[in-house]
Amino acid sequence: MTETDVRMMLTIQEVSRRTGFTEPTLRYYERVGLFGPVPRDESSGHRCYDPRLVETIESLACLRTSGMSIEDMRRYLRLLPRGREAAAEQRALFAGHAARVADEIARLEVRLRYLRAKADLWAARDRGDLAAELRAVDVATDAAGKLR
């Protein structure tokens, strides 16, 4: 490794700051094979991340932030070198993940509706507004039936 190569390498702390992954997460992702073994500095034994690996890890950080599973991230990385020939598989991967996120959003919207109805119920009860309380009970009951 040349001196220029060494200067371009990043420590685990630097990669953590750039990607938002904690150091234990970076070590875990390496251990489970999400990316290959990270070279070590011969004198200190510390991990040395090259710029290309850091780019890959930054991509993984975006995927993880979107809620993508480790297995789907592995699949994404396996398909990536195939480029256009794997485009349909990549599209399916992301479309599937988008569908899961949409389902999660729908579930969260029901929870939010339920919680707002409960807050409305207690606000109506606090001010002694029986009609508003009954409306809130109806909304909360409807939402509760849809919670899953």
VEXTORTOR-372969 format. One record per residue: residue number from 0; residue in three letters; x, y, z of N, C-alpha, C in turn. Coordinates in steps of 0.2 Angstrom, whole numbers. Each point is the difference from the previous one (the first is absolute). Layout:
BEGIN
[NUM,"ALA",[X,Y,Z],[X,Y,Z],[X,Y,Z]] ...
# end
This chain:
BEGIN
[0,"MET",[4,-6,0],[-4,6,0],[4,6,0]] [1,"THR",[-1,5,-4],[4,6,-1],[-2,5,6]] [2,"GLU",[4,5,0],[-1,5,5],[-6,4,-1]] [3,"THR",[-2,1,-7],[-6,3,-2],[-6,-4,2]] [4,"ASP",[1,-7,-1],[-6,-4,2],[-1,0,7]] [5,"VAL",[5,0,4],[-1,1,7],[-3,6,2]] [6,"ARG",[2,6,-3],[-3,6,2],[-8,0,-2]] [7,"MET",[-2,-3,-5],[-7,0,-2],[-4,-5,4]] [8,"MET",[3,-4,4],[-4,-5,4],[-3,4,6]] [9,"LEU",[-6,-3,2],[-3,3,6],[0,-5,6]] [10,"THR",[0,3,6],[-1,-4,6],[-7,-2,1]] [11,"ILE",[-2,-4,4],[-6,-2,2],[-4,6,3]] [12,"GLN",[3,4,4],[-3,6,2],[-2,5,-5]] [13,"GLU",[4,1,-5],[-2,4,-6],[-5,-3,-4]] [14,"VAL",[0,-6,-1],[-6,-3,-4],[-6,0,4]] [15,"SER",[0,-1,7],[-6,1,4],[-3,7,-1]] [16,"ARG",[4,5,1],[-2,7,-1],[-3,1,-7]] [17,"ARG",[3,-2,-5],[-2,1,-7],[-7,-4,-1]] [18,"THR",[-1,-6,2],[-6,-4,-1],[-5,0,5]] [19,"GLY",[1,2,6],[-5,0,5],[0,-7,3]] [20,"PHE",[3,-5,-2],[0,-6,3],[5,0,6]] [21,"THR",[-2,-3,5],[5,-1,6],[5,-4,-2]] [22,"GLU",[6,0,4],[5,-4,-1],[-2,-7,1]] [23,"PRO",[-4,-2,6],[-2,-7,0],[-4,-2,-6]] [24,"THR",[-4,4,-3],[-4,-2,-6],[5,-1,-6]] [25,"LEU",[5,4,-1],[5,-1,-5],[3,-7,1]] [26,"ARG",[2,-2,6],[4,-6,2],[-5,-6,-2]] [27,"TYR",[-6,1,2],[-5,-5,-1],[-2,-1,-7]] [28,"TYR",[0,5,-4],[-2,-1,-7],[6,-3,-4]] [29,"GLU",[6,1,3],[6,-3,-3],[0,-8,2]] [30,"ARG",[-2,-1,7],[0,-7,2],[-5,-4,-3]] [31,"VAL",[-6,3,-2],[-5,-4,-3],[1,0,-8]] [32,"GLY",[5,3,-2],[2,-1,-7],[-4,5,-5]] [33,"LEU",[-3,5,3],[-3,5,-4],[5,3,-5]] [34,"PHE",[6,1,2],[5,2,-4],[6,-4,2]] [35,"GLY",[5,0,-4],[6,-5,1],[4,3,6]] [36,"PRO",[5,-4,2],[4,1,6],[3,7,-2]] [37,"VAL",[1,4,5],[3,7,0],[7,-1,1]] [38,"PRO",[5,2,-4],[7,0,1],[2,3,6]] [39,"ARG",[5,-2,3],[3,3,7],[6,3,-1]] [40,"ASP",[1,5,3],[7,3,1],[5,-4,3]] [41,"GLU",[5,-2,-4],[5,-5,3],[3,2,7]] [42,"SER",[1,6,1],[3,2,6],[-5,1,6]] [43,"SER",[-6,2,-1],[-4,1,5],[-6,-6,1]] [44,"GLY",[-1,-3,-6],[-5,-5,0],[-7,3,-1]] [45,"HIS",[-1,7,-1],[-6,3,-1],[-3,-1,-7]] [46,"ARG",[-6,0,0],[-3,0,-7],[1,6,-4]] [47,"CYS",[2,-1,-7],[1,5,-4],[-5,0,-6]] [48,"TYR",[-5,4,-1],[-5,0,-5],[2,4,-6]] [49,"ASP",[0,-3,-6],[2,4,-6],[-6,3,-2]] [50,"PRO",[1,6,-4],[-5,4,-3],[-6,-4,-3]] [51,"ARG",[2,-5,-4],[-6,-4,-4],[-4,-4,5]] [52,"LEU",[3,-3,5],[-4,-3,6],[-4,5,3]] [53,"VAL",[2,6,2],[-3,5,3],[-6,2,-4]] [54,"GLU",[0,1,-6],[-5,1,-5],[-6,-5,1]] [55,"THR",[2,-7,0],[-4,-5,1],[-4,0,6]] [56,"ILE",[4,2,6],[-3,0,6],[-5,6,1]] [57,"GLU",[2,6,-4],[-5,5,0],[-6,-2,-3]] [58,"SER",[0,-4,-6],[-6,-2,-3],[-4,-5,5]] [59,"LEU",[4,-4,3],[-4,-4,5],[-3,4,6]] [60,"ALA",[3,6,2],[-3,4,5],[-7,3,-3]] [61,"CYS",[0,2,-6],[-6,2,-3],[-6,-5,0]] [62,"LEU",[2,-6,-2],[-4,-6,0],[-3,-2,7]] [63,"ARG",[5,0,4],[-2,-1,7],[-5,5,3]] [64,"THR",[1,6,-1],[-4,6,2],[-7,-1,-3]] [65,"SER",[0,-3,-6],[-7,-1,-3],[-3,-6,3]] [66,"GLY",[3,-4,5],[-3,-5,3],[1,-7,-4]] [67,"MET",[5,0,-4],[1,-6,-4],[4,-5,5]] [68,"SER",[-2,-6,-1],[3,-6,4],[7,-1,-2]] [69,"ILE",[4,-3,4],[7,-2,-2],[0,-5,-6]] [70,"GLU",[-5,-5,0],[0,-5,-5],[-2,4,-7]] [71,"ASP",[-4,5,0],[-1,4,-6],[6,4,-2]] [72,"MET",[3,3,5],[6,3,-2],[5,-4,-3]] [73,"ARG",[1,-6,3],[4,-5,-3],[-1,-2,-8]] [74,"ARG",[-7,-1,-1],[-2,-1,-6],[1,6,-5]] [75,"TYR",[-1,6,2],[2,6,-4],[7,0,-2]] [76,"LEU",[4,-2,5],[8,0,-1],[2,-5,-5]] [77,"ARG",[-4,-6,1],[2,-6,-5],[-2,2,-7]] [78,"LEU",[-6,4,-1],[-2,2,-7],[3,5,-3]] [79,"LEU",[3,5,4],[3,6,-2],[5,-1,-5]] [80,"PRO",[5,-5,0],[5,-1,-5],[-3,-2,-7]] [81,"ARG",[-6,-3,0],[-3,-2,-6],[-3,6,-4]] [82,"GLY",[0,6,3],[-3,5,-4],[-6,0,-3]] [83,"ARG",[-1,1,-6],[-6,0,-4],[-3,-7,0]] [84,"GLU",[4,-5,0],[-3,-6,-1],[-4,-2,6]] [85,"ALA",[1,3,6],[-3,-1,6],[-6,5,2]] [86,"ALA",[-1,5,-5],[-4,5,1],[-7,-2,2]] [87,"ALA",[-3,-5,-3],[-7,-2,2],[0,-3,7]] [88,"GLU",[6,-4,2],[0,-2,7],[1,5,5]] [89,"GLN",[4,5,-2],[1,6,5],[-7,4,0]] [90,"ARG",[-4,1,-5],[-6,3,0],[-5,-4,5]] [91,"ALA",[0,-6,-1],[-4,-4,4],[2,0,8]] [92,"LEU",[6,1,1],[2,0,7],[-2,7,3]] [93,"PHE",[1,5,-4],[-2,7,3],[-8,1,0]] [94,"ALA",[-3,-3,-5],[-8,0,0],[-3,-4,6]] [95,"GLY",[3,-5,1],[-2,-4,6],[1,3,6]] [96,"HIS",[6,4,1],[1,3,6],[-4,6,0]] [97,"ALA",[-2,4,-5],[-4,5,0],[-7,-2,2]] [98,"ALA",[-2,-6,-2],[-7,-2,2],[0,-2,7]] [99,"ARG",[5,-2,3],[1,-1,7],[-1,6,4]] [100,"VAL",[4,5,-2],[0,7,3],[-7,3,0]] [101,"ALA",[-3,-1,-6],[-7,3,-1],[-5,-4,5]] [102,"ASP",[1,-6,1],[-4,-4,5],[1,3,7]] [103,"GLU",[6,1,1],[2,2,7],[-3,7,1]] [104,"ILE",[0,5,-5],[-2,6,1],[-8,0,1]] [105,"ALA",[-3,-5,-4],[-8,0,1],[-1,-3,7]] [106,"ARG",[4,-4,3],[-1,-2,7],[1,6,5]] [107,"LEU",[5,3,-1],[2,6,4],[-6,5,0]] [108,"GLU",[-3,1,-6],[-5,5,-1],[-6,-2,4]] [109,"VAL",[-2,-6,0],[-5,-3,5],[2,1,7]] [110,"ARG",[6,-1,2],[2,1,7],[-1,8,2]] [111,"LEU",[2,4,-5],[-1,7,1],[-7,2,1]] [112,"ARG",[-4,-2,-4],[-7,1,0],[-3,-2,7]] [113,"TYR",[2,-6,2],[-3,-2,6],[3,4,6]] [114,"LEU",[6,2,0],[3,4,5],[-3,7,0]] [115,"ARG",[-1,3,-6],[-3,7,0],[-7,-1,3]] [116,"ALA",[-4,-5,-2],[-7,-1,2],[0,0,8]] [117,"LYS",[5,-4,3],[0,-1,7],[2,7,3]] [118,"ALA",[4,4,-3],[2,7,3],[-7,4,-1]] [119,"ASP",[-3,0,-5],[-6,3,-1],[-6,-2,5]] [120,"LEU",[0,-6,1],[-5,-3,5],[2,3,7]] [121,"TRP",[6,0,2],[2,3,7],[-1,8,0]] [122,"ALA",[1,3,-6],[-1,7,0],[-7,2,1]] [123,"ALA",[-4,-4,-4],[-8,1,1],[-2,-2,7]] [124,"ARG",[3,-5,3],[-2,-2,7],[2,6,5]] [125,"ASP",[6,3,-1],[2,5,4],[-4,6,0]] [126,"ARG",[-3,2,-6],[-4,6,-1],[-7,-2,1]] [127,"GLY",[-2,-6,1],[-7,-2,1],[-4,0,-6]] [128,"ASP",[3,-1,-6],[-4,0,-6],[-2,-8,-2]] [129,"LEU",[-6,-2,2],[-2,-7,-1],[0,-2,-7]] [130,"ALA",[-3,5,-5],[0,-2,-7],[6,-1,-3]] [131,"ALA",[5,5,2],[7,-1,-3],[3,-7,3]] [132,"GLU",[-1,-1,6],[3,-6,3],[-3,-7,-4]] [133,"LEU",[-6,0,-1],[-3,-5,-4],[2,-1,-7]] [134,"ARG",[1,6,-3],[3,-1,-7],[7,-2,0]] [135,"ALA",[4,2,5],[7,-3,1],[0,-7,2]] [136,"VAL",[-5,-3,4],[0,-7,1],[-2,-4,-6]] [137,"ASP",[-4,3,-4],[-1,-3,-7],[6,-1,-4]] [138,"VAL",[4,6,-1],[6,0,-4],[5,-5,3]] [139,"ALA",[1,0,7],[5,-4,3],[-2,-8,0]] [140,"THR",[-7,-1,0],[-2,-7,0],[1,-3,-7]] [141,"ASP",[-1,5,-5],[1,-2,-7],[8,-2,-1]] [142,"ALA",[4,5,2],[7,-1,-1],[3,-6,4]] [143,"ALA",[-3,-1,6],[2,-6,4],[-1,-6,-4]] [144,"GLY",[-6,0,-3],[-1,-7,-4],[4,-1,-6]] [145,"LYS",[4,5,-2],[5,0,-6],[7,-1,2]] [146,"LEU",[1,1,7],[7,-1,2],[2,-7,-1]] [147,"ARG",[7,-1,-2],[3,-6,-1],[7,0,2]] 
# end
